[in-house]
Amino acid sequence: MKKILLIIPILLLLFGCSNKVEDNKFAYIEYKNNLEKQEEFMDNDGLGFNTFFNIDRDGDTVNYSLTINNPKINMHNVKALLIHNYNNNDIYPSIGIFDEPKELLESSNDNIKLEGSILSSDDLSDINFKLYLEYTNDEEVKEEIYYEVQRG
């Protein structure tokens, strides 16, 4: 009887975790699909924070990163996804989807950095990057931003 009482909480914990993982996968795919279909993007002036994009090649690997910092408002429960249009099956870098959401506060020096890499010897100079960013402001209003990364 004691074994059954011990097994039941373990099973509940395992099934609860797998549902959370599935929910995260579903959210990731939904964010990715919406971002791929997005045709209108916010310009730099409307962002309310700074972005810094970096891309470099190391042999057959192209490393890229996008840093978000200097918010003009408090950003709570930040979730972000950075995708590109190079055809591959890699997972795109994200924040707050598979891990805990982040915070960027107006008065802090904190930043959010999304980093990824592409394994390819192709010329990727014309590749495009898009950012989805979701956060809650101090009034608990959810904001969504679609941004096409400006390179150069």
C-alpha positions in Angstrom: 0.0 0.0 0.0 2.8 2.4 0.8 4.4 1.7 -2.6 1.2 2.7 -4.3 1.0 5.9 -2.3 4.6 6.7 -3.3 4.1 5.9 -7.0 1.0 8.1 -7.4 2.7 11.4 -6.7 5.7 10.4 -8.9 3.3 9.6 -11.8 1.5 12.9 -11.3 4.7 14.8 -11.3 5.9 13.0 -14.5 2.7 13.6 -16.3 2.5 17.2 -15.1 6.0 17.9 -16.4 5.4 16.3 -19.8 2.3 18.5 -20.2 4.4 21.6 -19.5 7.0 20.5 -22.0 4.3 20.0 -24.6 2.7 23.3 -23.8 6.1 25.0 -24.3 6.6 23.2 -27.6 3.2 24.3 -28.8 3.9 27.9 -27.8 7.2 27.9 -29.5 5.8 26.6 -32.8 2.9 29.1 -32.6 5.3 32.0 -32.0 7.6 30.8 -34.8 4.7 30.4 -37.3 3.2 33.8 -36.5 6.6 35.4 -36.9 7.3 33.7 -40.3 3.9 34.9 -41.6 4.3 38.5 -40.2 4.5 41.2 -42.9 4.4 44.4 -40.8 7.2 45.2 -38.4 7.9 47.9 -35.9 10.6 50.3 -36.8 13.6 51.1 -34.5 12.0 54.3 -33.2 8.9 52.5 -31.9 10.7 49.8 -30.0 11.2 51.3 -26.6 14.6 49.6 -26.1 17.9 49.3 -27.9 18.9 46.3 -30.0 22.4 45.3 -31.1 22.8 42.6 -33.7 26.1 40.7 -34.3 26.9 38.1 -36.9 30.2 36.5 -37.7 31.6 33.4 -39.5 34.0 30.9 -37.9 34.7 28.3 -40.6 31.5 26.5 -41.5 29.6 28.0 -38.5 27.8 31.4 -38.6 27.2 32.7 -35.1 24.7 35.4 -34.5 23.3 37.2 -31.5 20.8 39.9 -30.7 21.1 41.9 -27.5 18.2 43.9 -26.1 18.9 46.6 -23.5 18.2 50.1 -22.2 14.4 49.7 -22.0 12.5 53.0 -21.7 9.8 51.2 -19.6 9.8 48.3 -17.2 9.3 45.0 -19.1 8.1 42.1 -17.1 7.7 38.4 -18.1 9.7 38.9 -21.3 9.5 36.2 -23.9 11.4 36.4 -27.1 12.1 34.4 -30.2 14.7 35.2 -32.9 14.3 33.4 -36.3 15.9 33.6 -39.7 15.0 32.6 -43.2 17.8 30.2 -43.9 16.4 26.7 -44.5 17.4 24.4 -41.7 15.9 22.4 -39.0 17.7 24.0 -36.1 15.9 25.3 -33.0 15.9 29.1 -32.9 17.1 31.0 -29.9 14.4 32.0 -27.4 14.0 33.4 -23.9 11.0 32.8 -21.6 9.4 30.0 -23.7 11.3 26.9 -22.5 12.8 28.7 -19.5 11.6 31.3 -17.1 10.6 34.7 -18.6 13.0 37.5 -17.9 12.7 41.1 -16.7 14.2 44.3 -18.1 13.8 47.2 -15.8 14.1 50.8 -16.9 16.7 51.7 -14.3 18.9 48.6 -14.7 21.9 47.7 -16.8 20.4 44.3 -17.5 20.1 42.9 -21.0 18.6 40.0 -22.8 20.8 38.2 -25.3 19.5 35.7 -27.9 22.3 33.6 -29.4 22.3 31.1 -32.2 24.4 29.5 -34.9 24.0 28.1 -38.4 26.2 25.3 -39.7 26.7 26.2 -43.3 29.5 27.0 -45.8 27.0 29.0 -48.0 27.1 32.7 -48.4 24.6 34.0 -45.8 24.9 37.7 -46.5 21.3 38.0 -47.6 19.8 36.1 -44.7 17.0 38.0 -42.8 16.3 37.8 -39.0 13.0 38.5 -37.3 12.3 39.0 -33.6 9.1 38.3 -31.7 9.1 40.0 -28.2 6.3 39.8 -25.7 6.2 41.4 -22.3 3.9 42.8 -19.7 4.2 46.5 -18.7 3.7 48.0 -15.2 0.0 48.2 -15.8 -0.1 44.5 -16.5 -0.9 45.0 -20.2 0.6 42.5 -22.5 2.6 44.0 -25.4 3.7 42.1 -28.5 6.5 43.4 -30.9 7.4 42.1 -34.3 10.7 43.4 -35.4 12.8 42.8 -38.5 16.4 43.0 -37.5 18.4 45.8 -39.2 21.8 44.6 -40.2 24.8 46.8 -40.9 
